[in-house]
Amino acid sequence: MKPFRAARSGELVAGLEPAEAQILGLLLDQLEQLLTADAEDVADDPVVERLFPDGHRSDAGMAADYRELTEASLRNGKADDLATVRASLPAGGGDVRLDADQAGAWLRTSNDLRLALGTRLGITEETEPPEDVADETDQQLAVYYWLTALQGSLVDALVASRSGRR
């Protein structure tokens, strides 16, 4: 991956290898499946609970009312962001070029992907990247930390573009 950077055009540009674009596409597919699943089918899924946390943890009634009022718009917003990321992702790898609105969608979606992976893997503050990728869990951890680096480079590029640094 070539990290995001602020270009003179005002766009934020990064380079993805074909395998990175493919992995990101697969993760987007998995997130989309969660977002479009029937709510009853994924009600007990810890990832869904993490993506759509209770608005009131101490009052189940208020939490249910809050969820009823907000969940549809949250799902729609996440789906819209996901569609933006998918549309701006070069399927075979290559340059990703984002305007400010697209960058926001990439930040929110990459955060959702990290939350989903982190929840599935049981990531804690003590979790470290794998030194050697020996099994599937190590591969997933490596992807988690790659997403973290991708997101971090996008944040850095946004800050640089807003401060006039290129």
TORLUM-217458 format. One record per residue (C-alpha): residue number from 1; residue in one letter; x, z, y. Coordinates in nm, 2 decimals. Layout:
N
+-----+---------+--------+--------+--------+
: num : residuo :     px :     pz :     py :
+-----+---------+--------+--------+--------+
: NUM :       a :      X :      Z :      Y :
...
+-----+---------+--------+--------+--------+
***
This chain:
166
+-----+---------+--------+--------+--------+
: num : residuo :     px :     pz :     py :
+-----+---------+--------+--------+--------+
:   1 :       m :   0.00 :   0.00 :   0.00 :
:   2 :       k :   0.11 :  -0.08 :   0.35 :
:   3 :       p :  -0.04 :   0.21 :   0.56 :
:   4 :       f :  -0.29 :   0.15 :   0.83 :
:   5 :       r :  -0.14 :   0.07 :   1.17 :
:   6 :       a :  -0.29 :  -0.01 :   1.51 :
:   7 :       a :  -0.25 :  -0.38 :   1.59 :
:   8 :       r :  -0.22 :  -0.53 :   1.94 :
:   9 :       s :  -0.56 :  -0.69 :   1.87 :
:  10 :       g :  -0.72 :  -0.35 :   1.86 :
:  11 :       e :  -0.78 :  -0.37 :   1.49 :
:  12 :       l :  -0.65 :  -0.13 :   1.24 :
:  13 :       v :  -0.46 :  -0.31 :   0.96 :
:  14 :       a :  -0.34 :  -0.21 :   0.62 :
:  15 :       g :  -0.22 :  -0.40 :   0.32 :
:  16 :       l :  -0.35 :  -0.33 :  -0.03 :
:  17 :       e :  -0.20 :  -0.45 :  -0.35 :
:  18 :       p :  -0.44 :  -0.63 :  -0.59 :
:  19 :       a :  -0.45 :  -0.33 :  -0.83 :
:  20 :       e :  -0.53 :  -0.09 :  -0.53 :
:  21 :       a :  -0.82 :  -0.31 :  -0.42 :
:  22 :       q :  -0.95 :  -0.32 :  -0.77 :
:  23 :       i :  -0.93 :   0.05 :  -0.81 :
:  24 :       l :  -1.10 :   0.10 :  -0.48 :
:  25 :       g :  -1.38 :  -0.14 :  -0.59 :
:  26 :       l :  -1.43 :   0.05 :  -0.91 :
:  27 :       l :  -1.46 :   0.38 :  -0.72 :
:  28 :       l :  -1.71 :   0.22 :  -0.48 :
:  29 :       d :  -1.91 :   0.11 :  -0.78 :
:  30 :       q :  -1.92 :   0.46 :  -0.92 :
:  31 :       l :  -2.01 :   0.61 :  -0.59 :
:  32 :       e :  -2.29 :   0.36 :  -0.54 :
:  33 :       q :  -2.43 :   0.45 :  -0.89 :
:  34 :       l :  -2.45 :   0.81 :  -0.78 :
:  35 :       l :  -2.61 :   0.72 :  -0.45 :
:  36 :       t :  -2.87 :   0.49 :  -0.60 :
:  37 :       a :  -2.96 :   0.70 :  -0.91 :
:  38 :       d :  -3.29 :   0.87 :  -0.93 :
:  39 :       a :  -3.25 :   1.21 :  -0.76 :
:  40 :       e :  -3.39 :   1.39 :  -1.07 :
:  41 :       d :  -3.14 :   1.22 :  -1.30 :
:  42 :       v :  -2.84 :   1.35 :  -1.10 :
:  43 :       a :  -2.98 :   1.68 :  -0.97 :
:  44 :       d :  -2.74 :   1.89 :  -1.16 :
:  45 :       d :  -2.44 :   1.67 :  -1.11 :
:  46 :       p :  -2.17 :   1.88 :  -0.92 :
:  47 :       v :  -2.05 :   1.57 :  -0.74 :
:  48 :       v :  -2.40 :   1.50 :  -0.60 :
:  49 :       e :  -2.42 :   1.87 :  -0.50 :
:  50 :       r :  -2.09 :   1.83 :  -0.32 :
:  51 :       l :  -2.19 :   1.51 :  -0.14 :
:  52 :       f :  -2.53 :   1.66 :  -0.05 :
:  53 :       p :  -2.47 :   2.04 :  -0.01 :
:  54 :       d :  -2.76 :   2.28 :   0.05 :
:  55 :       g :  -2.83 :   2.33 :   0.41 :
:  56 :       h :  -2.91 :   2.70 :   0.35 :
:  57 :       r :  -2.73 :   2.87 :   0.07 :
:  58 :       s :  -2.90 :   3.20 :   0.10 :
:  59 :       d :  -3.26 :   3.07 :   0.12 :
:  60 :       a :  -3.37 :   2.83 :  -0.16 :
:  61 :       g :  -3.70 :   2.75 :   0.02 :
:  62 :       m :  -3.52 :   2.66 :   0.34 :
:  63 :       a :  -3.26 :   2.46 :   0.15 :
:  64 :       a :  -3.53 :   2.26 :  -0.03 :
:  65 :       d :  -3.71 :   2.19 :   0.31 :
:  66 :       y :  -3.38 :   2.09 :   0.47 :
:  67 :       r :  -3.30 :   1.86 :   0.17 :
:  68 :       e :  -3.64 :   1.70 :   0.20 :
:  69 :       l :  -3.59 :   1.63 :   0.57 :
:  70 :       t :  -3.23 :   1.50 :   0.55 :
:  71 :       e :  -3.14 :   1.36 :   0.21 :
:  72 :       a :  -3.29 :   1.02 :   0.24 :
:  73 :       s :  -3.11 :   0.95 :   0.57 :
:  74 :       l :  -2.79 :   1.09 :   0.44 :
:  75 :       r :  -2.81 :   0.87 :   0.13 :
:  76 :       n :  -2.89 :   0.57 :   0.35 :
:  77 :       g :  -2.60 :   0.64 :   0.58 :
:  78 :       k :  -2.36 :   0.68 :   0.28 :
:  79 :       a :  -2.49 :   0.35 :   0.13 :
:  80 :       d :  -2.44 :   0.17 :   0.46 :
:  81 :       d :  -2.09 :   0.30 :   0.49 :
:  82 :       l :  -2.02 :   0.20 :   0.14 :
:  83 :       a :  -2.15 :  -0.15 :   0.20 :
:  84 :       t :  -1.92 :  -0.18 :   0.51 :
:  85 :       v :  -1.62 :  -0.08 :   0.31 :
:  86 :       r :  -1.71 :  -0.32 :   0.03 :
:  87 :       a :  -1.75 :  -0.61 :   0.28 :
:  88 :       s :  -1.41 :  -0.54 :   0.44 :
:  89 :       l :  -1.22 :  -0.48 :   0.12 :
:  90 :       p :  -1.02 :  -0.79 :   0.01 :
:  91 :       a :  -1.12 :  -0.82 :  -0.35 :
:  92 :       g :  -0.78 :  -0.96 :  -0.46 :
:  93 :       g :  -0.57 :  -0.74 :  -0.24 :
:  94 :       g :  -0.43 :  -0.83 :   0.10 :
:  95 :       d :  -0.48 :  -0.72 :   0.45 :
:  96 :       v :  -0.77 :  -0.49 :   0.55 :
:  97 :       r :  -0.86 :  -0.54 :   0.91 :
:  98 :       l :  -1.10 :  -0.29 :   1.07 :
:  99 :       d :  -1.27 :  -0.24 :   1.40 :
: 100 :       a :  -1.35 :   0.11 :   1.52 :
: 101 :       d :  -1.70 :   0.11 :   1.35 :
: 102 :       q :  -1.56 :  -0.01 :   1.02 :
: 103 :       a :  -1.28 :   0.24 :   1.04 :
: 104 :       g :  -1.54 :   0.52 :   1.07 :
: 105 :       a :  -1.72 :   0.39 :   0.76 :
: 106 :       w :  -1.39 :   0.38 :   0.58 :
: 107 :       l :  -1.31 :   0.74 :   0.68 :
: 108 :       r :  -1.65 :   0.87 :   0.57 :
: 109 :       t :  -1.65 :   0.67 :   0.24 :
: 110 :       s :  -1.29 :   0.76 :   0.15 :
: 111 :       n :  -1.39 :   1.12 :   0.21 :
: 112 :       d :  -1.69 :   1.09 :  -0.02 :
: 113 :       l :  -1.46 :   0.93 :  -0.28 :
: 114 :       r :  -1.21 :   1.21 :  -0.25 :
: 115 :       l :  -1.49 :   1.47 :  -0.27 :
: 116 :       a :  -1.62 :   1.30 :  -0.59 :
: 117 :       l :  -1.28 :   1.28 :  -0.76 :
: 118 :       g :  -1.18 :   1.62 :  -0.64 :
: 119 :       t :  -1.49 :   1.77 :  -0.78 :
: 120 :       r :  -1.46 :   1.59 :  -1.12 :
: 121 :       l :  -1.09 :   1.70 :  -1.14 :
: 122 :       g :  -1.14 :   2.05 :  -1.02 :
: 123 :       i :  -0.89 :   2.00 :  -0.73 :
: 124 :       t :  -0.79 :   2.32 :  -0.56 :
: 125 :       e :  -0.54 :   2.40 :  -0.28 :
: 126 :       e :  -0.28 :   2.47 :  -0.55 :
: 127 :       t :  -0.32 :   2.13 :  -0.72 :
: 128 :       e :  -0.01 :   1.91 :  -0.69 :
: 129 :       p :   0.03 :   1.54 :  -0.74 :
: 130 :       p :   0.16 :   1.46 :  -1.09 :
: 131 :       e :   0.53 :   1.40 :  -1.12 :
: 132 :       d :   0.48 :   1.17 :  -1.42 :
: 133 :       v :   0.16 :   0.99 :  -1.50 :
: 134 :       a :   0.13 :   1.08 :  -1.86 :
: 135 :       d :  -0.24 :   1.07 :  -1.92 :
: 136 :       e :  -0.58 :   0.98 :  -1.78 :
: 137 :       t :  -0.61 :   1.30 :  -1.57 :
: 138 :       d :  -0.27 :   1.23 :  -1.42 :
: 139 :       q :  -0.39 :   0.88 :  -1.33 :
: 140 :       q :  -0.70 :   1.02 :  -1.17 :
: 141 :       l :  -0.49 :   1.27 :  -0.98 :
: 142 :       a :  -0.26 :   0.99 :  -0.86 :
: 143 :       v :  -0.56 :   0.80 :  -0.74 :
: 144 :       y :  -0.69 :   1.11 :  -0.55 :
: 145 :       y :  -0.36 :   1.15 :  -0.37 :
: 146 :       w :  -0.34 :   0.78 :  -0.30 :
: 147 :       l :  -0.68 :   0.80 :  -0.14 :
: 148 :       t :  -0.56 :   1.10 :   0.06 :
: 149 :       a :  -0.26 :   0.89 :   0.19 :
: 150 :       l :  -0.49 :   0.59 :   0.27 :
: 151 :       q :  -0.72 :   0.82 :   0.46 :
: 152 :       g :  -0.43 :   0.99 :   0.64 :
: 153 :       s :  -0.28 :   0.66 :   0.75 :
: 154 :       l :  -0.62 :   0.55 :   0.88 :
: 155 :       v :  -0.65 :   0.87 :   1.09 :
: 156 :       d :  -0.30 :   0.83 :   1.22 :
: 157 :       a :  -0.37 :   0.47 :   1.32 :
: 158 :       l :  -0.70 :   0.57 :   1.49 :
: 159 :       v :  -0.51 :   0.83 :   1.69 :
: 160 :       a :  -0.24 :   0.59 :   1.78 :
: 161 :       s :  -0.49 :   0.32 :   1.89 :
: 162 :       r :  -0.68 :   0.57 :   2.11 :
: 163 :       s :  -0.36 :   0.69 :   2.27 :
: 164 :       g :  -0.24 :   0.34 :   2.34 :
: 165 :       r :   0.05 :   0.36 :   2.09 :
: 166 :       r :   0.09 :   0.06 :   1.86 :
+-----+---------+--------+--------+--------+
***
